[in-house]
């Protein structure tokens, strides 16, 4: 089992012994009350340093490797791609045998700025009082919110519009095209509508979490298995079935959310659903 407190103490010990590091903090799931650490949890940490360029020369992965059972793989996203070096920080993503550590370096003058933007940032070392008087930012990055009428209408329009792209791809025999639009357009908007609907019941005081990992908390008992069938996009018929199920679930949650919020239902819903059903039936996909 991942030991978050042990990981933090190891990082604290390293930071205390390094004069370059003036403060250290943790954020992410370790400070999120909705999260329960497990074997696959990671530790999102940040060191605030005097000189970023100088601190980048320290091989922190090598320093930490003996303490966490050896390094499996490391990535430095801020040194990759066309935007390399443009970020105001430098990050090591480190998978060790015993845990995962994401370590970010930031100059000390960015402490207040980062505190305001990073959800749940919690200092565990502050040599110079950089965080004195600063309040942590809540875990609002993935929190739900009451949609405006414009947001509600846009969600409806996007899902219905892109459903036709899925149908086009399936009828043309372009499964990859259809699957892409299911994964990147239809399903995200369906999740969004579910959040509008079920979030209302808790006054939107809930979170979907990274990658929608807390979505099952918004579903009623017995709904999850049906929801999981939406992810079977392995062939034309299963993709067509997933689309029509998506439209059915969308109608249910849209109707419910519209009633709770006092917003009008999309006038195009019937027309789009009928067109999708007709074409998929004609091409013997549904």
Legacy VTK file of the C-alpha trace (Angstrom):
# vtk DataFile Version 3.0
C-alpha trace
ASCII
DATASET POLYDATA
POINTS 286 float
0.000 0.000 0.000
1.251 3.459 -0.903
2.389 5.373 2.184
1.753 9.073 1.438
3.088 10.230 4.770
6.296 8.244 4.288
6.756 9.759 0.835
6.241 13.276 2.181
8.716 12.678 5.009
11.313 11.483 2.498
10.795 14.609 0.412
10.906 16.768 3.526
14.237 15.247 4.556
15.681 15.902 1.111
14.370 19.486 1.035
15.663 20.279 4.520
19.178 19.215 3.549
19.215 21.223 0.283
19.885 24.935 0.788
18.524 25.681 -2.682
15.052 24.523 -1.622
13.275 27.165 0.483
9.826 25.601 0.696
8.076 22.366 -0.260
4.427 21.482 -0.673
2.140 18.683 -1.755
-1.097 18.885 -3.771
-3.323 16.711 -5.923
-5.070 13.614 -4.650
-3.114 13.517 -1.383
-4.860 16.679 -0.246
-8.257 15.839 -1.777
-10.741 14.636 0.874
-12.630 12.681 -1.802
-9.570 10.566 -2.633
-8.381 7.413 -0.873
-4.670 6.637 -1.435
-3.881 3.187 -2.793
-1.080 1.271 -4.532
-1.376 3.440 -7.654
-1.614 6.843 -5.990
1.062 9.391 -6.780
2.614 12.132 -4.735
2.390 15.556 -6.405
5.102 17.662 -4.798
6.723 21.012 -5.512
10.029 22.487 -4.374
10.365 26.280 -4.365
13.991 27.095 -5.152
16.242 30.146 -5.212
17.566 29.580 -8.731
15.483 27.431 -11.075
18.205 26.921 -13.684
20.689 25.849 -11.059
18.193 23.556 -9.313
17.417 21.825 -12.612
20.987 20.561 -12.649
20.376 18.500 -9.497
19.541 14.893 -10.377
16.564 14.484 -8.059
15.448 11.180 -9.670
18.838 9.667 -8.805
18.685 11.076 -5.266
15.231 9.640 -4.657
15.689 6.279 -6.396
17.405 4.462 -3.480
14.663 5.611 -1.115
11.794 4.265 -3.248
13.167 0.947 -4.500
14.794 2.110 -7.731
13.645 4.148 -10.708
11.549 2.405 -13.385
11.089 5.330 -15.789
11.215 9.118 -15.715
9.723 11.794 -17.959
10.502 15.521 -18.091
7.523 16.987 -19.992
8.881 20.538 -19.768
11.958 19.472 -21.755
9.957 17.810 -24.521
8.368 19.073 -27.727
8.298 22.428 -29.446
7.371 24.254 -26.212
10.341 22.897 -24.251
11.662 25.443 -21.771
8.686 27.786 -22.029
7.001 26.827 -18.744
7.754 28.802 -15.565
8.716 25.529 -13.826
10.496 22.242 -14.382
8.934 18.864 -13.639
10.105 15.291 -13.190
7.468 12.554 -13.452
9.084 9.575 -11.719
7.802 6.021 -11.431
9.754 4.156 -8.792
9.330 0.518 -7.856
7.519 1.470 -4.669
5.658 4.649 -5.602
5.125 7.438 -8.113
6.478 10.925 -7.427
5.700 13.967 -9.581
8.187 16.626 -8.518
7.985 20.214 -9.791
10.543 22.971 -9.279
9.434 26.606 -9.097
11.290 29.814 -8.243
10.460 31.183 -4.790
8.896 34.333 -6.236
6.176 32.141 -7.781
4.976 30.760 -4.435
1.909 33.001 -4.113
1.014 32.603 -7.781
1.226 28.819 -7.608
-0.715 28.687 -4.355
-3.587 30.505 -6.065
-3.688 28.179 -9.085
-2.870 24.721 -7.687
-5.848 22.973 -6.006
-5.180 21.866 -2.447
-1.552 23.032 -2.302
-0.379 22.261 1.245
3.131 23.270 2.404
5.064 20.748 4.492
8.249 22.829 4.710
8.626 26.624 4.637
12.052 27.922 5.606
11.363 31.577 4.820
7.650 32.018 5.516
6.704 32.095 1.819
3.209 30.858 2.616
2.521 32.989 5.667
-0.963 34.451 5.340
-1.834 32.481 2.188
-4.975 30.358 2.120
-4.907 27.106 0.099
-7.013 26.876 -3.041
-9.801 24.325 -2.792
-10.130 21.295 -5.055
-12.277 23.102 -7.617
-10.494 22.033 -10.816
-12.900 19.129 -11.406
-15.822 20.416 -9.351
-19.259 20.650 -10.888
-21.161 23.879 -11.264
-24.674 24.982 -12.079
-24.685 25.566 -15.844
-25.888 28.745 -17.432
-28.621 28.448 -20.035
-25.931 28.992 -22.673
-23.766 26.180 -21.332
-26.772 23.868 -21.217
-27.747 24.691 -24.806
-24.159 24.344 -26.034
-23.858 20.904 -24.441
-27.056 19.785 -26.164
-26.005 21.174 -29.514
-22.519 19.650 -29.414
-23.696 16.159 -28.525
-26.467 16.132 -31.098
-24.317 17.658 -33.832
-21.402 15.269 -33.347
-23.707 12.245 -33.134
-24.220 12.738 -36.860
-20.448 12.478 -37.383
-20.500 9.094 -35.668
-23.296 7.948 -37.980
-21.454 9.264 -41.031
-18.335 7.340 -40.101
-20.244 4.120 -39.473
-22.230 4.324 -42.695
-19.039 4.970 -44.657
-17.298 2.033 -43.034
-14.885 4.371 -41.229
-14.968 2.893 -37.732
-11.924 4.871 -36.566
-13.612 8.153 -37.489
-16.793 7.135 -35.690
-14.962 5.947 -32.569
-12.923 9.162 -32.394
-16.083 11.266 -32.352
-17.699 9.022 -29.761
-14.696 9.283 -27.426
-13.882 12.966 -27.947
-17.302 14.536 -28.539
-20.385 12.489 -27.721
-19.346 10.778 -24.487
-17.735 13.891 -22.909
-20.923 15.875 -23.540
-23.023 13.059 -22.131
-20.912 13.134 -18.959
-21.359 16.889 -18.883
-25.143 16.559 -19.054
-25.127 13.925 -16.309
-23.144 16.350 -14.159
-25.710 19.097 -14.836
-28.508 16.739 -13.836
-27.148 14.790 -10.878
-24.955 17.630 -9.628
-28.095 19.687 -9.025
-29.141 17.304 -6.256
-26.069 18.197 -4.162
-26.000 21.865 -5.203
-22.978 20.866 -7.331
-20.867 20.246 -4.235
-19.230 17.200 -5.838
-16.360 16.510 -8.208
-15.843 14.291 -11.244
-12.131 13.987 -10.477
-9.348 13.623 -13.035
-10.430 11.514 -15.979
-14.015 11.400 -14.605
-12.890 8.806 -12.064
-15.669 9.797 -9.640
-18.449 9.602 -12.249
-19.856 6.393 -10.670
-20.727 8.469 -7.606
-23.235 10.383 -9.736
-24.905 7.215 -11.020
-27.678 5.323 -9.277
-27.361 1.658 -8.284
-27.700 -0.501 -11.363
-26.762 2.273 -13.811
-23.024 1.640 -13.893
-23.104 -1.612 -15.878
-25.234 0.013 -18.563
-22.907 2.994 -18.625
-19.881 0.739 -19.108
-21.476 -0.725 -22.227
-20.995 2.702 -23.833
-17.271 1.960 -23.961
-17.681 -1.049 -26.255
-16.749 0.552 -29.566
-14.938 -2.494 -30.913
-17.003 -2.876 -34.084
-19.550 -1.032 -36.248
-22.597 -2.644 -34.623
-21.380 -2.134 -31.058
-20.439 1.473 -31.849
-23.892 2.065 -33.352
-25.489 0.543 -30.259
-23.372 2.734 -28.002
-24.420 5.838 -29.915
-28.114 5.055 -29.674
-27.747 4.229 -25.971
-25.920 7.552 -25.525
-28.788 9.385 -27.159
-31.275 7.599 -24.918
-29.321 8.424 -21.763
-28.856 11.966 -22.966
-32.608 12.373 -23.449
-33.239 11.110 -19.901
-30.669 13.344 -18.209
-31.400 16.338 -20.424
-35.114 16.126 -19.608
-34.357 15.821 -15.908
-31.808 18.652 -15.884
-34.025 20.947 -17.952
-36.844 20.465 -15.452
-34.612 21.172 -12.456
-32.901 24.182 -14.018
-35.884 25.636 -15.834
-34.187 25.506 -19.239
-35.868 24.532 -22.530
-35.246 21.153 -24.123
-33.331 21.177 -27.437
-35.767 21.322 -30.336
-33.427 19.198 -32.478
-33.366 16.167 -30.176
-36.181 14.229 -31.861
-34.975 15.022 -35.380
-31.387 14.013 -34.717
-32.316 10.814 -32.896
-34.720 9.813 -35.657
-32.089 10.491 -38.350
-29.462 8.469 -36.523
-31.830 5.533 -36.006
-33.039 5.602 -39.620
-29.566 5.679 -41.179
-28.099 3.058 -38.884
-31.075 0.798 -39.571
-30.820 1.309 -43.345
-27.134 0.336 -43.230
-27.983 -2.664 -41.025
-25.844 -1.426 -38.151
-28.593 -1.129 -35.547
LINES 1 287
286 0 1 2 3 4 5 6 7 8 9 10 11 12 13 14 15 16 17 18 19 20 21 22 23 24 25 26 27 28 29 30 31 32 33 34 35 36 37 38 39 40 41 42 43 44 45 46 47 48 49 50 51 52 53 54 55 56 57 58 59 60 61 62 63 64 65 66 67 68 69 70 71 72 73 74 75 76 77 78 79 80 81 82 83 84 85 86 87 88 89 90 91 92 93 94 95 96 97 98 99 100 101 102 103 104 105 106 107 108 109 110 111 112 113 114 115 116 117 118 119 120 121 122 123 124 125 126 127 128 129 130 131 132 133 134 135 136 137 138 139 140 141 142 143 144 145 146 147 148 149 150 151 152 153 154 155 156 157 158 159 160 161 162 163 164 165 166 167 168 169 170 171 172 173 174 175 176 177 178 179 180 181 182 183 184 185 186 187 188 189 190 191 192 193 194 195 196 197 198 199 200 201 202 203 204 205 206 207 208 209 210 211 212 213 214 215 216 217 218 219 220 221 222 223 224 225 226 227 228 229 230 231 232 233 234 235 236 237 238 239 240 241 242 243 244 245 246 247 248 249 250 251 252 253 254 255 256 257 258 259 260 261 262 263 264 265 266 267 268 269 270 271 272 273 274 275 276 277 278 279 280 281 282 283 284 285
